[in-house]
Amino acid sequence: MRRAFLATLIMFNMMFAGCFEEATEPMIEPVSPLFNTYVPVNDTIPGDVWNFSTQMMDGSAEIEFPWSVYDKDFGGNCCEHYLATTKEGWILNFGGEYPTWSEDRGHTWEEYQPSLITQLGCRTPKYTVPGQEGLGEGSIVQATNGDLISMGWFPYPSNSGGDQFYAFLYDAEDQQWQWCYNRLTEPFYDRSWQVEVIGPISSAIGSGPYASLVISNFWHQSTNRGGQISVDGLNYYYFQFPDRDDSSLDTMNIDLKFEDLGVEWDHTRPHKEMRAFPVPSGGLYFPNFFSDGGDAFLDTSLEWWRATTADGNTLPSQYCSFDSSSALHCITNNANTFLHQLSWDGGETWDEYTYNLSGKAEGIEEWEFHANGAHDLFVLNVRYQSTEGPDVDLVYHVREYSQSIMPDTITNIGLGDLDSTSGAGEDIRFDFATLAVLNDGGVVVAYHDSSDDDPLFAVEHVLPEYGPYPGI
């Protein structure tokens, strides 16, 4: 097996050696027992192929693996990507104007550009969308029923002076896209974060199998300016958040302990900046929402509560989520360290591991995490300002986290030779980290280095031999 694996890996690198300077013959010694189990997912690797170095956390072995690399033409824009995956194996990107996706691990790509004929069930008809592009950006996530809920924001449309918000919905049952123009009263929206509220929903604004909640990066929760919510994935209404200093709300005990969940729970997780996670029994949980550290809960009537776990505890971080194994993961970033906490009993007790970048990092630029219960896999992506100058993009893999949450490997993504930061007006922009895990366990991650003026994203193609690979 070891000889077959190494021969295959060398073949891949020889095949793509002319693509980039980095695609060279891989380092093959020493090889760990873990690396000996790695196999390519497909016979061919799509896109531009780069070799990224992966090493065991204990330093005992290092090897280079080929990854596919894509630029902003595959769903991104000047400053970011917004990556997600589906239970069927799609790669999703809504970093730019319209939803973009690949159903075959990056070999072919599609983009949805709407037309009037697909604008169904929309209360505010709009006759044109193409041609209004201008630094567009959006968000996308798969709902637990398989639908894709997403929104696009156009700050500088050609036919008006105001921001425009378009809802895009992929109906999994009908297998078709729909869209709806939603007029906002607010003058500035910005990049959105989006999440499913687990239903069924019965509320003052209507009923549906779930609700879709969108908040603005510009507004964010600290401003208490709320967000937009929909019970059909198309028509959105302004939605007020509670005041973060409010102590008058009644408290609800939320049982967060579940048995194994469906594979859809490996793909319904929102971007971490949503600072909320869907609850399998219904509703949406906001850990550490209130100024005093208390948690908030949005129920299936779309009413707000203070919240605790079943035993009356609050969660340890704003950044938490479930995966299909029913594990509850929470991450806390403090200076140059990350604390990963894992609970199997609904947030009552925790296993812990600390990632310490002190001595290597002058500061953390961006970060994101994801877990896949079907593959017993946890992944942490960190972009940090190196003490040596440039920013460095890392991906930590924790395989079999049910046995130990200590990472097994660390991969350097990209060249690690570029300083960039978030925010309008910056010369070199990388506005946020984004990370997803495919249904076969492969990582999809954004990064930025000097090989391109704009941020890139990479797809992992050589994995431990899980097989067969669903959806491929």
C-alpha positions as CSV (number, residue, x, y, z in Angstrom):
1,M,0.0,0.0,0.0
2,R,2.8,2.4,0.9
3,R,4.6,1.8,-2.5
4,A,1.3,2.2,-4.4
5,F,0.5,5.4,-2.6
6,L,3.9,7.0,-3.1
7,A,3.9,5.9,-6.8
8,T,0.5,7.5,-7.3
9,L,1.5,10.7,-5.5
10,I,4.7,11.0,-7.6
11,M,2.6,10.5,-10.7
12,F,0.3,13.3,-9.7
13,N,3.1,15.7,-9.1
14,M,4.9,14.8,-12.4
15,M,1.6,15.2,-14.2
16,F,1.2,18.8,-12.9
17,A,4.8,19.8,-12.5
18,G,4.6,22.3,-15.2
19,C,1.6,24.2,-13.8
20,F,3.4,26.1,-11.1
21,E,6.8,26.3,-9.6
22,E,5.5,24.8,-6.4
23,A,4.3,21.6,-8.1
24,T,7.5,19.7,-7.6
25,E,8.4,16.2,-6.7
26,P,6.9,15.5,-3.2
27,M,8.9,14.9,-0.1
28,I,8.4,11.3,0.7
29,E,10.7,10.5,3.7
30,P,10.1,9.9,6.4
31,V,6.5,8.7,5.9
32,S,4.2,8.2,8.9
33,P,1.7,5.3,9.3
34,L,-1.0,7.9,8.9
35,F,0.4,9.2,5.6
36,N,0.6,5.6,4.3
37,T,-3.2,5.5,4.3
38,Y,-3.7,8.5,2.1
39,V,-5.1,8.0,-1.4
40,P,-6.3,10.3,-4.2
41,V,-10.1,10.8,-4.3
42,N,-10.2,11.0,-8.1
43,D,-8.0,9.9,-11.0
44,T,-7.4,13.4,-12.1
45,I,-7.0,16.7,-10.1
46,P,-8.8,19.7,-11.6
47,G,-7.9,23.4,-11.6
48,D,-4.4,24.7,-11.0
49,V,-2.5,22.2,-8.9
50,W,-0.2,23.2,-6.1
51,N,1.7,21.1,-3.6
52,F,1.2,22.1,0.0
53,S,3.3,20.7,2.8
54,T,1.7,18.6,5.5
55,Q,3.5,17.5,8.6
56,M,2.7,15.4,11.7
57,M,2.1,17.6,14.7
58,D,4.9,15.9,16.5
59,G,7.3,16.7,13.7
60,S,8.0,13.0,12.9
61,A,7.1,13.2,9.2
62,E,6.4,15.7,6.5
63,I,5.1,15.2,2.9
64,E,3.6,17.4,0.1
65,F,0.1,16.7,-1.2
66,P,-1.5,18.3,-4.4
67,W,-4.4,20.6,-3.9
68,S,-6.6,22.3,-6.6
69,V,-6.5,26.1,-6.5
70,Y,-9.1,28.5,-7.8
71,D,-9.2,32.2,-8.2
72,K,-12.0,34.8,-7.9
73,D,-13.5,33.7,-11.2
74,F,-15.0,30.7,-9.4
75,G,-17.5,32.6,-7.3
76,G,-15.2,35.0,-5.4
77,N,-14.5,38.7,-5.7
78,C,-11.6,41.1,-5.0
79,C,-11.4,40.4,-1.3
80,E,-13.0,37.1,-0.3
81,H,-14.8,33.9,-0.9
82,Y,-17.8,32.5,0.9
83,L,-17.4,28.7,0.9
84,A,-19.8,26.0,1.9
85,T,-20.5,22.3,1.0
86,T,-23.6,20.1,0.7
87,K,-24.4,16.6,1.8
88,E,-24.5,15.7,-1.9
89,G,-20.9,16.7,-2.4
90,W,-21.2,20.1,-4.0
91,I,-18.7,22.9,-3.4
92,L,-20.5,26.2,-3.0
93,N,-19.1,29.7,-3.3
94,F,-21.0,33.0,-2.9
95,G,-18.1,35.4,-2.5
96,G,-19.1,37.4,-5.5
97,E,-22.2,38.4,-7.5
98,Y,-24.1,35.1,-7.8
99,P,-24.2,31.6,-6.3
100,T,-21.5,29.4,-7.9
101,W,-21.1,25.7,-7.4
102,S,-19.3,22.5,-8.5
103,E,-21.0,19.1,-8.3
104,D,-17.8,17.1,-9.1
105,R,-15.1,18.4,-6.8
106,G,-14.1,21.3,-8.9
107,H,-13.9,19.7,-12.4
108,T,-16.8,21.7,-13.7
109,W,-18.6,24.8,-12.3
110,E,-22.0,26.5,-12.7
111,E,-23.3,29.9,-11.8
112,Y,-26.9,30.9,-11.3
113,Q,-27.8,34.2,-12.9
114,P,-31.5,34.9,-12.4
115,S,-34.2,35.8,-15.0
116,L,-37.7,37.2,-14.5
117,I,-39.2,33.8,-15.4
118,T,-37.7,32.2,-12.2
119,Q,-38.9,34.9,-9.9
120,L,-41.7,32.9,-8.2
121,G,-43.6,33.8,-5.1
122,C,-41.8,37.1,-4.7
123,R,-43.7,40.1,-3.2
124,T,-41.6,42.8,-4.8
125,P,-41.1,42.0,-8.5
126,K,-37.9,43.2,-10.2
127,Y,-37.5,43.0,-13.9
128,T,-33.7,43.0,-14.3
129,V,-30.8,41.8,-12.3
130,P,-27.9,41.0,-14.8
131,G,-26.0,44.2,-15.4
132,Q,-26.4,45.5,-11.9
133,E,-23.3,43.8,-10.7
134,G,-20.7,45.9,-8.8
135,L,-18.7,44.4,-6.0
136,G,-21.5,42.1,-5.2
137,E,-21.2,39.6,-2.4
138,G,-23.4,37.1,-0.6
139,S,-23.8,34.1,1.7
140,I,-25.0,30.6,1.3
141,V,-25.7,27.5,3.4
142,Q,-27.6,24.2,3.0
143,A,-30.7,23.8,5.1
144,T,-31.3,20.5,6.8
145,N,-34.0,19.6,4.2
146,G,-31.5,20.0,1.4
147,D,-32.5,23.5,0.2
148,L,-29.8,26.1,-0.4
149,I,-30.6,29.4,1.3
150,S,-28.6,32.4,0.1
151,M,-28.6,36.1,-0.4
152,G,-26.7,38.6,-2.6
153,W,-26.0,42.2,-1.8
154,F,-25.2,44.7,-4.5
155,P,-23.9,48.0,-3.0
156,Y,-23.6,49.9,-6.3
157,P,-26.3,48.8,-8.7
158,S,-26.3,50.5,-12.1
159,N,-30.0,51.4,-12.1
160,S,-30.4,53.0,-8.6
161,G,-28.5,54.8,-5.9
162,G,-29.4,52.4,-3.1
163,D,-28.2,49.0,-2.0
164,Q,-30.1,46.0,-3.3
165,F,-30.7,42.6,-1.6
166,Y,-31.6,39.6,-3.6
167,A,-32.7,36.3,-2.0
168,F,-31.6,33.1,-3.9
169,L,-33.2,29.8,-3.1
170,Y,-32.4,26.4,-4.5
171,D,-35.4,24.1,-3.9
172,A,-34.0,20.6,-3.3
173,E,-37.3,18.9,-4.1
174,D,-37.9,20.7,-7.4
175,Q,-34.2,21.0,-8.1
176,Q,-34.5,24.6,-9.4
177,W,-33.4,28.0,-8.4
178,Q,-35.7,30.9,-7.5
179,W,-34.9,34.5,-6.6
180,C,-36.5,37.5,-5.1
181,Y,-35.6,41.2,-4.9
182,N,-36.0,42.5,-1.3
183,R,-36.1,46.2,-0.8
184,L,-34.3,47.3,2.4
185,T,-35.0,50.4,4.4
186,E,-31.4,50.5,5.7
187,P,-28.9,52.5,3.6
188,F,-26.0,50.1,4.1
189,Y,-26.0,46.3,4.5
190,D,-22.6,44.8,3.7
191,R,-21.5,41.1,3.6
192,S,-24.1,38.9,5.2
193,W,-24.0,35.9,7.5
194,Q,-26.8,33.4,7.1
195,V,-28.3,30.5,9.1
196,E,-31.2,28.2,9.2
197,V,-33.7,28.4,12.1
198,I,-34.8,24.8,12.6
199,G,-38.6,24.4,12.3
200,P,-41.3,23.8,11.6
201,I,-41.9,27.5,12.1
202,S,-45.3,29.0,13.1
203,S,-44.9,32.8,13.6
204,A,-46.5,36.2,13.1
205,I,-44.8,36.5,9.7
206,G,-45.9,33.1,8.5
207,S,-45.2,29.4,8.7
208,G,-42.7,27.2,6.9
209,P,-40.5,24.1,7.4
210,Y,-37.7,26.4,8.5
211,A,-36.7,30.1,8.7
212,S,-33.7,31.7,7.1
213,L,-32.0,34.5,9.2
214,V,-29.6,36.9,7.7
215,I,-27.5,39.5,9.6
216,S,-25.2,42.1,8.2
217,N,-21.5,42.2,8.9
218,F,-21.8,46.0,9.2
219,W,-24.7,45.9,11.5
220,H,-23.7,42.8,13.4
221,Q,-25.2,41.9,16.7
222,S,-23.4,44.5,18.9
223,T,-25.3,47.3,17.1
224,N,-28.7,45.7,18.0
225,R,-30.0,46.6,14.6
226,G,-31.3,43.1,13.9
227,G,-31.4,41.4,10.6
228,Q,-33.7,40.0,8.0
229,I,-35.8,36.8,8.3
230,S,-37.8,34.7,5.9
231,V,-40.1,31.6,6.3
232,D,-40.0,30.8,2.6
233,G,-36.3,31.6,1.7
234,L,-37.4,34.3,-0.7
235,N,-39.4,37.1,1.0
236,Y,-37.5,38.7,3.9
237,Y,-38.7,41.0,6.7
238,Y,-36.8,43.2,9.1
239,F,-36.3,41.3,12.4
240,Q,-35.3,42.9,15.7
241,F,-32.8,41.4,18.0
242,P,-33.1,41.8,21.8
243,D,-31.0,44.4,23.5
244,R,-27.7,42.9,24.7
245,D,-28.2,44.5,28.1
246,D,-31.8,43.2,28.5
247,S,-32.3,41.2,31.7
248,S,-36.1,41.0,31.5
249,L,-36.5,38.1,29.1
250,D,-37.7,34.8,30.6
251,T,-35.1,31.9,30.6
252,M,-35.6,28.7,28.7
253,N,-33.6,25.5,29.5
254,I,-32.5,24.1,26.1
255,D,-31.6,20.4,26.1
256,L,-28.6,20.3,23.7
257,K,-27.9,16.6,24.1
258,F,-28.8,14.5,21.1
259,E,-28.1,11.1,19.6
260,D,-26.5,10.7,16.2
261,L,-27.9,13.3,13.8
262,G,-28.2,13.0,10.0
263,V,-25.3,13.8,7.7
264,E,-27.0,17.1,6.8
265,W,-25.7,18.4,10.2
266,D,-22.2,18.3,8.7
267,H,-23.3,20.9,6.2
268,T,-25.9,23.2,7.8
269,R,-23.3,25.1,9.9
270,P,-23.1,28.8,9.2
271,H,-20.0,30.9,9.0
272,K,-18.7,31.4,12.5
273,E,-19.4,35.2,12.4
274,M,-23.2,34.4,12.5
275,R,-22.3,33.6,16.2
276,A,-25.3,31.2,16.4
277,F,-26.0,27.6,15.6
278,P,-29.2,25.6,14.7
279,V,-30.7,23.4,17.4
280,P,-31.8,20.0,16.1
281,S,-35.0,20.0,18.2
282,G,-36.0,23.4,16.8
283,G,-34.8,27.0,17.0
284,L,-31.5,28.8,17.0
285,Y,-29.0,29.2,19.8
286,F,-26.9,32.4,20.3
287,P,-24.1,31.6,22.9
288,N,-22.7,34.5,25.0
289,F,-25.2,36.9,23.3
290,F,-25.9,39.1,26.2
291,S,-23.5,41.6,27.7
292,D,-23.4,39.6,31.0
293,G,-22.3,36.5,29.1
294,G,-25.8,34.9,29.0
295,D,-27.0,33.0,26.0
296,A,-30.0,33.8,23.8
297,F,-32.5,31.4,22.0
298,L,-34.8,32.0,19.1
299,D,-37.7,29.6,19.2
300,T,-39.9,28.1,16.4
301,S,-42.4,31.0,16.9
302,L,-39.5,33.4,16.3
303,E,-39.7,34.7,19.8
304,W,-36.6,35.5,21.9
305,W,-35.6,34.0,25.2
306,R,-32.6,33.9,27.5
307,A,-31.2,30.4,27.4
308,T,-29.2,27.9,29.4
309,T,-28.4,24.2,28.8
310,A,-30.5,21.6,30.4
311,D,-28.5,21.8,33.6
312,G,-28.6,25.6,33.7
313,N,-25.2,26.3,32.2
314,T,-24.1,28.8,29.6
315,L,-21.8,27.9,26.7
316,P,-18.2,28.9,26.9
317,S,-17.8,30.8,23.6
318,Q,-19.8,32.7,20.9
319,Y,-18.5,30.3,18.3
320,C,-20.2,26.9,18.7
321,S,-21.8,24.3,16.4
322,F,-23.0,20.7,16.1
323,D,-22.0,18.1,13.6
324,S,-23.7,14.8,12.6
325,S,-22.2,12.9,15.5
326,S,-24.1,15.2,17.9
327,A,-20.7,16.6,19.2
328,L,-21.0,20.2,20.2
329,H,-17.8,22.1,19.4
330,C,-16.9,25.5,20.8
331,I,-13.8,27.6,19.9
332,T,-12.4,30.5,21.9
333,N,-9.6,32.8,20.5
334,N,-7.5,34.6,23.1
335,A,-4.5,36.5,21.7
336,N,-2.4,33.9,19.9
337,T,-4.1,30.8,21.3
338,F,-7.2,28.9,20.5
339,L,-9.1,26.7,22.9
340,H,-11.2,23.9,21.3
341,Q,-13.8,22.5,23.7
342,L,-15.9,19.4,22.8
343,S,-19.0,18.3,24.6
344,W,-20.9,15.0,24.2
345,D,-23.5,15.8,26.8
346,G,-25.1,19.0,25.5
347,G,-22.6,21.5,26.9
348,E,-22.5,20.2,30.5
349,T,-18.9,18.9,30.5
350,W,-16.1,19.4,28.1
351,D,-12.9,17.9,26.6
352,E,-10.3,20.6,25.8
353,Y,-7.2,21.2,23.7
354,T,-5.2,24.5,23.3
355,Y,-3.6,25.5,20.1
356,N,-0.7,27.8,21.0
357,L,0.9,30.0,18.3
358,S,2.9,32.2,20.7
359,G,6.4,32.7,19.4
360,K,5.2,32.2,15.8
361,A,2.4,34.8,15.5
362,E,2.4,38.4,16.3
363,G,-1.4,38.4,15.9
364,I,-4.3,36.4,14.5
365,E,-5.7,37.9,11.3
366,E,-8.6,35.5,10.5
367,W,-9.8,32.0,11.5
368,E,-12.6,29.5,11.0
369,F,-13.4,26.0,12.1
370,H,-15.6,23.1,10.8
371,A,-16.4,19.6,12.0
372,N,-17.6,16.5,10.1
373,G,-19.1,13.8,12.3
374,A,-19.4,11.3,9.4
375,H,-15.6,11.3,9.2
376,D,-14.9,12.0,12.8
377,L,-13.0,15.0,11.6
378,F,-12.4,18.5,13.1
379,V,-10.6,21.2,11.1
380,L,-9.2,24.6,12.2
381,N,-8.0,27.2,9.7
382,V,-5.8,30.1,11.0
383,R,-4.3,33.0,9.2
384,Y,-1.8,34.7,11.4
385,Q,0.7,37.6,11.2
386,S,4.0,35.9,11.4
387,T,6.8,37.2,13.7
388,E,8.9,37.0,10.5
389,G,6.6,39.3,8.6
390,P,4.2,37.8,6.1
391,D,0.8,36.2,6.9
392,V,0.7,32.4,7.1
393,D,-2.3,30.2,6.3
394,L,-2.6,27.0,8.3
395,V,-5.1,24.1,8.4
396,Y,-5.1,21.7,11.3
397,H,-6.7,18.3,11.0
398,V,-8.0,16.4,14.0
399,R,-8.9,12.9,12.8
400,E,-10.9,10.7,15.1
401,Y,-11.7,13.5,17.5
402,S,-14.1,11.1,19.3
403,Q,-10.9,9.5,20.6
404,S,-8.7,12.5,21.1
405,I,-9.1,16.2,20.2
406,M,-5.4,16.7,19.7
407,P,-4.6,17.5,16.0
408,D,-2.7,15.0,13.9
409,T,-1.4,17.2,11.1
410,I,-0.8,20.8,10.2
411,T,-0.8,21.9,6.5
412,N,0.7,25.2,5.2
413,I,-1.7,26.5,2.6
414,G,-0.1,28.7,-0.1
415,L,3.2,30.5,-0.1
416,G,2.9,32.4,3.2
417,D,4.6,35.4,1.7
418,L,1.9,38.2,1.7
419,D,0.6,40.7,4.2
420,S,-3.1,41.4,3.8
421,T,-5.9,42.5,6.1
422,S,-9.6,43.1,6.1
423,G,-11.5,46.3,5.5
424,A,-12.4,48.8,2.8
425,G,-9.4,51.0,1.8
426,E,-6.7,48.5,2.5
427,D,-4.2,48.0,-0.3
428,I,-4.2,44.2,0.0
429,R,-7.5,42.8,1.3
430,F,-8.4,39.4,2.7
431,D,-11.7,40.2,4.5
432,F,-12.4,36.9,6.3
433,A,-11.5,33.3,6.6
434,T,-13.8,30.7,5.1
435,L,-13.7,26.9,5.4
436,A,-15.8,23.9,4.6
437,V,-15.5,20.1,4.6
438,L,-16.8,18.0,1.7
439,N,-18.9,14.8,2.3
440,D,-15.8,12.7,1.7
441,G,-13.8,14.6,4.3
442,G,-11.9,16.8,1.9
443,V,-11.2,20.4,3.0
444,V,-12.1,23.5,1.0
445,V,-10.3,26.6,2.3
446,A,-9.7,30.2,1.3
447,Y,-6.2,31.9,1.5
448,H,-4.1,34.7,0.0
449,D,-0.5,34.8,-1.2
450,S,1.6,36.6,-3.8
451,S,0.6,34.3,-6.6
452,D,-2.6,36.3,-7.2
453,D,-3.8,39.8,-6.6
454,D,-7.0,38.5,-5.0
455,P,-7.7,35.7,-2.5
456,L,-7.8,32.1,-3.7
457,F,-9.3,28.9,-2.4
458,A,-8.0,25.4,-2.4
459,V,-9.6,21.9,-2.5
460,E,-7.9,18.9,-0.8
461,H,-7.7,15.8,-3.0
462,V,-5.5,13.3,-1.2
463,L,-7.2,11.8,1.9
464,P,-7.0,8.9,4.3
465,E,-8.7,6.0,2.7
466,Y,-12.3,6.4,3.8
467,G,-14.0,5.3,0.6
468,P,-16.3,4.9,-1.1
469,Y,-16.7,8.6,-1.6
470,P,-20.4,9.6,-1.6
471,G,-21.6,12.0,-4.2
472,I,-18.6,11.6,-6.6
